[in-house]
């Protein structure tokens, strides 16, 4: 009887973290986290190397141990071949932590991409892959049992039963792949579109012990593949103004996410070294987003705030997630290929 009560309460404790399994990574500023969006974007820019990161804080108003998801990445175009083709390499680190038992996912992935310049060089087709390790941890010290919460409860068997059911540290390999296409339509317009598949090997990612997992459906213990489609259109309206609508669609095991955004950019000088961008987005059935960005030469900074409009808004008071993103593209040497005109659109 105790085992049944514990399992029910343990799943209730993890309920607030179930979004990690169903949604996987979902950044509002997905275009500022290129290597978690699509491996084919690795090294796809004009410059020597790029370094960046994104920090997301979500549900602080709802739970005491909110979702916190920082990530950092480094990539570079390292080798050119032919007249218009090159290879990019990179690495990305993502850490996600949430919930009463501090469920933590840490992934370290290496990326490799190949970029093919087509025609006159205004169109680039890119293919990329990622592979690495994921570590999942659970803090058992914060787990609470029903008999501990009840008056006079003694918490009998707490450590033994928890250790029989949950491993506090597991690791497994994970692999992703993607393809994308960038094309310049004319001197004022370009677009990009891409598709990626995450968790190709569908690894076993449960923190349950082998003893307990053996009593469950094996198919429910494997991480489902996440499929992502994304696109962006950039239009120069004048010498000082640009407009960039974007979309994101991703689905994982029947759960989907649809997001649309539009950013307007204002250039403050003729060289377009300083740009202020602002806009809004909408995540279907979940949140509306306010977006702000600032570009200065190779530096890019973005801020986003989600206003929750889902059924959870009663508890969240419409407060959702906050994001801060930044990146820097260094240009130490002249690129070995013909200068691209579409790889680094304004925010």
C-alpha positions as CSV (number, residue, x, y, z in Angstrom):
1,X,0.0,0.0,0.0
2,X,2.9,2.3,0.9
3,X,4.5,1.7,-2.5
4,X,1.3,2.7,-4.3
5,X,0.9,5.9,-2.3
6,X,4.5,6.8,-2.9
7,X,4.3,6.3,-6.7
8,X,1.2,8.5,-6.9
9,X,2.9,11.3,-4.9
10,X,6.1,11.0,-6.7
11,X,4.4,11.5,-10.1
12,X,2.5,14.4,-8.6
13,X,5.9,16.0,-7.6
14,X,7.2,15.5,-11.1
15,X,4.0,16.8,-12.8
16,X,5.4,20.4,-13.2
17,X,8.4,18.9,-15.0
18,X,6.4,16.8,-17.4
19,X,6.7,19.6,-20.0
20,X,10.4,18.7,-20.2
21,X,9.5,15.4,-21.7
22,X,6.5,16.5,-23.8
23,X,7.9,19.8,-25.1
24,X,11.7,19.3,-25.0
25,X,13.5,22.6,-25.7
26,X,11.3,25.4,-26.7
27,X,12.9,28.9,-26.7
28,X,10.9,31.9,-27.7
29,X,14.0,33.4,-29.4
30,X,14.7,30.2,-31.3
31,X,16.6,32.1,-34.1
32,X,19.1,33.2,-31.4
33,X,19.8,29.6,-30.5
34,X,20.8,28.3,-33.9
35,X,22.5,25.1,-32.8
36,X,19.6,23.9,-30.7
37,X,17.2,24.8,-33.6
38,X,18.9,23.0,-36.5
39,X,22.4,21.4,-36.7
40,X,22.7,22.6,-40.3
41,X,23.0,26.2,-39.1
42,X,26.4,25.4,-37.6
43,X,29.0,27.8,-39.1
44,X,26.5,29.4,-41.4
45,X,27.4,33.1,-41.2
46,X,30.1,35.5,-42.4
47,X,33.0,35.6,-39.9
48,X,35.8,33.7,-38.2
49,X,33.9,32.3,-35.2
50,X,30.7,32.8,-33.3
51,X,30.0,32.5,-29.6
52,X,26.6,32.9,-27.9
53,X,24.2,31.9,-25.3
54,X,20.6,32.0,-24.2
55,X,19.0,32.0,-20.7
56,X,15.3,31.1,-20.1
57,X,13.5,31.4,-16.8
58,X,9.9,30.1,-16.8
59,X,7.0,29.6,-14.3
60,X,8.7,31.5,-11.5
61,X,5.3,32.8,-10.4
62,X,3.8,29.3,-10.3
63,X,6.4,27.0,-8.7
64,X,9.3,27.7,-6.3
65,X,11.8,25.7,-8.3
66,X,11.0,27.1,-11.8
67,X,12.2,26.0,-15.2
68,X,15.7,27.4,-15.8
69,X,17.3,26.6,-19.2
70,X,20.6,28.2,-20.0
71,X,22.6,27.3,-23.1
72,X,25.9,28.3,-24.6
73,X,27.4,27.5,-28.1
74,X,30.6,28.1,-30.1
75,X,30.8,27.4,-33.9
76,X,33.0,28.4,-36.9
77,X,33.3,27.9,-40.6
78,X,36.6,26.0,-40.7
79,X,37.3,24.7,-44.2
80,X,36.3,25.7,-47.7
81,X,36.3,23.6,-50.8
82,X,35.4,24.3,-54.4
83,X,34.5,27.9,-55.0
84,X,31.4,28.3,-53.0
85,X,31.3,25.5,-50.4
86,X,32.5,25.2,-46.9
87,X,32.3,23.1,-43.7
88,X,31.3,24.3,-40.2
89,X,31.9,22.8,-36.8
90,X,30.7,23.7,-33.4
91,X,29.6,22.6,-29.9
92,X,26.6,23.5,-27.7
93,X,25.9,23.0,-24.0
94,X,22.3,23.0,-22.7
95,X,21.3,22.7,-19.1
96,X,17.7,22.4,-18.0
97,X,16.5,22.3,-14.3
98,X,13.0,22.3,-12.9
99,X,10.6,21.1,-10.3
100,X,10.5,20.0,-6.7
101,X,13.0,17.2,-7.2
102,X,15.3,19.5,-9.4
103,X,15.1,17.3,-12.5
104,X,18.2,18.3,-14.4
105,X,19.1,17.6,-18.0
106,X,22.6,18.5,-19.2
107,X,23.5,17.9,-22.8
108,X,26.9,18.4,-24.6
109,X,26.7,18.1,-28.4
110,X,29.2,18.5,-31.1
111,X,28.0,19.6,-34.6
112,X,29.3,19.2,-38.1
113,X,27.7,20.9,-41.2
114,X,28.4,21.1,-44.9
115,X,27.2,24.2,-46.9
116,X,26.8,24.1,-50.7
117,X,26.7,27.4,-52.6
118,X,24.3,27.0,-55.6
119,X,24.1,28.9,-58.8
120,X,25.6,32.3,-58.5
121,X,26.1,31.9,-54.8
122,X,22.9,33.6,-53.7
123,X,21.4,30.3,-52.6
124,X,23.0,28.0,-50.0
125,X,21.9,24.4,-49.2
126,X,23.2,23.2,-45.8
127,X,23.2,19.7,-44.2
128,X,24.2,19.1,-40.6
129,X,24.4,16.6,-37.8
130,X,24.9,16.6,-34.0
131,X,26.0,13.9,-31.5
132,X,26.8,13.9,-27.9
133,X,25.9,12.9,-24.4
134,X,23.0,13.7,-22.1
135,X,23.1,13.5,-18.3
136,X,19.9,13.4,-16.3
137,X,19.9,13.9,-12.5
138,X,17.3,14.0,-9.7
139,X,17.7,15.4,-6.3
140,X,16.1,12.8,-4.0
141,X,16.5,14.9,-0.9
142,X,13.6,17.1,-1.8
143,X,11.1,14.3,-2.4
144,X,8.3,14.0,0.2
145,X,6.2,11.0,1.1
146,X,2.5,10.9,1.9
147,X,3.1,9.6,5.5
148,X,5.6,12.4,6.1
149,X,3.0,15.0,5.2
150,X,0.1,13.4,7.2
151,X,-0.2,14.3,10.9
152,X,2.0,12.0,13.0
153,X,3.6,10.6,9.8
154,X,7.0,9.1,10.4
155,X,8.2,8.7,6.8
156,X,9.1,5.1,7.1
157,X,11.1,3.6,4.3
158,X,11.8,6.9,2.6
159,X,15.3,6.3,1.3
160,X,15.0,2.6,0.6
161,X,11.8,2.9,-1.5
162,X,13.1,5.9,-3.4
163,X,16.3,4.3,-4.3
164,X,14.5,1.2,-5.5
165,X,12.5,3.3,-8.0
166,X,14.6,6.2,-9.1
167,X,18.2,6.5,-10.2
168,X,19.6,9.9,-9.2
169,X,22.1,10.0,-12.2
170,X,21.9,8.5,-15.7
171,X,23.5,9.3,-19.0
172,X,23.0,8.3,-22.7
173,X,23.9,9.2,-26.2
174,X,21.8,11.5,-28.4
175,X,21.8,12.4,-32.1
176,X,20.2,15.1,-34.2
177,X,20.2,16.1,-37.9
178,X,18.9,18.9,-40.1
179,X,18.8,20.6,-43.5
180,X,18.2,24.2,-44.4
181,X,18.1,26.5,-47.5
182,X,19.0,30.2,-47.6
183,X,18.3,32.2,-50.7
184,X,18.5,35.9,-51.7
185,X,15.6,37.0,-53.9
186,X,17.0,40.4,-54.7
187,X,19.1,43.1,-53.0
188,X,16.3,43.8,-50.4
189,X,14.8,40.4,-49.8
190,X,15.9,37.0,-48.7
191,X,14.5,34.0,-46.9
192,X,15.6,30.8,-45.1
193,X,13.7,27.6,-44.3
194,X,14.8,24.5,-42.5
195,X,13.8,21.1,-41.1
196,X,15.5,19.1,-38.3
197,X,14.9,15.9,-36.4
198,X,16.1,15.5,-32.8
199,X,16.7,12.3,-30.8
200,X,17.2,10.1,-33.9
201,X,18.2,7.1,-31.8
202,X,15.2,7.5,-29.4
203,X,17.3,6.7,-26.4
204,X,16.0,5.3,-23.1
205,X,15.9,8.4,-21.0
206,X,14.0,7.5,-17.9
207,X,15.4,8.0,-14.4
208,X,13.5,4.9,-13.1
209,X,15.7,2.0,-12.0
210,X,15.9,-1.1,-14.1
211,X,14.0,-3.0,-11.4
212,X,11.0,-0.6,-11.5
213,X,11.2,0.2,-15.3
214,X,10.7,-3.5,-15.9
215,X,7.1,-3.2,-14.7
216,X,6.3,-0.5,-17.2
217,X,5.7,-0.4,-21.0
218,X,9.2,-0.2,-22.6
219,X,7.9,2.0,-25.4
220,X,7.1,4.7,-22.8
221,X,10.7,4.8,-21.5
222,X,12.3,5.9,-24.8
223,X,12.6,9.6,-25.8
224,X,10.4,10.3,-28.8
225,X,11.8,12.1,-31.8
226,X,11.2,15.8,-32.1
227,X,10.6,17.2,-35.6
228,X,11.1,20.9,-36.2
229,X,10.2,23.1,-39.1
230,X,11.3,26.8,-39.2
231,X,11.5,29.7,-41.6
232,X,12.3,33.4,-41.8
233,X,11.7,36.1,-44.5
234,X,13.7,39.3,-44.4
235,X,12.6,42.4,-46.3
236,X,14.3,45.8,-46.6
237,X,11.4,48.3,-46.6
238,X,13.8,51.3,-46.9
239,X,17.3,52.3,-46.1
240,X,16.5,52.4,-42.4
241,X,13.6,49.9,-41.9
242,X,13.4,46.1,-42.2
243,X,10.7,43.6,-41.5
244,X,11.3,39.9,-40.6
245,X,8.4,37.5,-40.0
246,X,9.3,34.0,-38.8
247,X,7.6,30.8,-37.9
248,X,8.4,27.6,-35.9
249,X,6.5,24.3,-35.9
250,X,7.7,21.4,-33.8
251,X,6.0,18.2,-32.8
252,X,6.9,15.4,-30.4
253,X,4.8,12.3,-29.7
254,X,1.5,14.0,-30.6
255,X,2.2,17.3,-28.8
256,X,2.9,20.2,-31.1
257,X,4.0,23.8,-30.8
258,X,3.3,26.5,-33.4
259,X,4.9,29.9,-33.1
260,X,4.8,33.0,-35.3
261,X,6.7,36.2,-34.8
262,X,7.4,39.5,-36.6
263,X,10.3,41.8,-36.0
264,X,10.8,45.4,-37.3
265,X,14.3,46.7,-37.4
266,X,15.5,50.3,-37.5
267,X,19.1,51.1,-38.7
268,X,20.6,54.1,-37.0
269,X,23.4,54.8,-39.5
270,X,24.2,54.4,-43.2
271,X,26.6,51.6,-42.6
272,X,23.8,49.7,-40.6
273,X,26.2,48.9,-37.8
274,X,23.6,49.8,-35.2
275,X,20.1,48.3,-35.4
276,X,17.2,48.4,-32.9
277,X,14.6,45.7,-33.4
278,X,11.2,45.2,-31.8
279,X,8.3,42.9,-32.4
280,X,5.8,40.4,-31.1
281,X,5.0,36.7,-31.3
282,X,2.3,34.2,-30.5
283,X,2.7,30.6,-29.3
284,X,-0.6,28.9,-30.2
285,X,-2.7,28.1,-27.1
286,X,0.0,29.2,-24.8
287,X,1.5,32.6,-24.8
288,X,2.0,36.0,-26.5
289,X,5.5,37.4,-26.6
290,X,7.1,40.8,-26.6
291,X,10.5,40.9,-28.3
292,X,13.4,43.4,-28.3
293,X,16.8,43.2,-30.0
294,X,19.9,45.3,-30.5
295,X,22.7,44.8,-33.0
296,X,26.1,46.5,-32.9
297,X,28.6,45.3,-35.5
298,X,29.2,41.7,-34.5
299,X,27.3,41.9,-31.3
300,X,23.7,40.8,-31.0
301,X,21.4,41.0,-27.9
302,X,17.8,39.9,-27.6
303,X,15.2,40.0,-24.8
304,X,11.8,38.3,-24.8
305,X,9.0,38.0,-22.3
306,X,6.1,35.6,-22.6
307,X,2.6,36.6,-21.3
308,X,0.9,33.3,-20.4
309,X,-2.7,33.1,-21.9
310,X,-3.3,29.4,-21.4
311,X,-5.5,27.7,-18.9
312,X,-2.6,28.1,-16.4
313,X,-3.0,31.9,-16.5
314,X,-5.3,31.7,-13.4
315,X,-2.3,30.4,-11.4
316,X,0.4,32.3,-13.2
317,X,-1.4,35.7,-13.3
318,X,-0.4,35.7,-17.0
319,X,3.3,35.7,-16.1
320,X,5.2,33.2,-18.3
321,X,8.9,33.1,-19.3
322,X,11.8,35.5,-19.6
323,X,14.7,35.1,-22.0
324,X,18.0,36.9,-22.5
325,X,20.1,36.0,-25.5
326,X,23.5,37.3,-26.8
327,X,26.0,36.4,-29.5
328,X,29.2,37.7,-31.0
329,X,30.6,37.1,-34.5
330,X,34.3,37.7,-34.7
331,X,36.0,38.6,-38.0
332,X,39.7,38.0,-37.4
333,X,40.5,37.2,-41.0
334,X,39.0,37.6,-44.4
335,X,36.5,34.8,-45.2
336,X,37.9,32.3,-47.7
337,X,34.7,32.3,-49.8
338,X,32.9,34.9,-51.9
339,X,31.3,37.4,-49.5
340,X,27.8,36.0,-48.7
341,X,24.9,38.4,-48.5
342,X,22.2,36.3,-46.8
343,X,23.8,34.4,-44.0
344,X,23.5,36.9,-41.2
345,X,20.2,38.8,-41.5
346,X,19.4,41.5,-39.0
347,X,17.6,40.5,-35.8
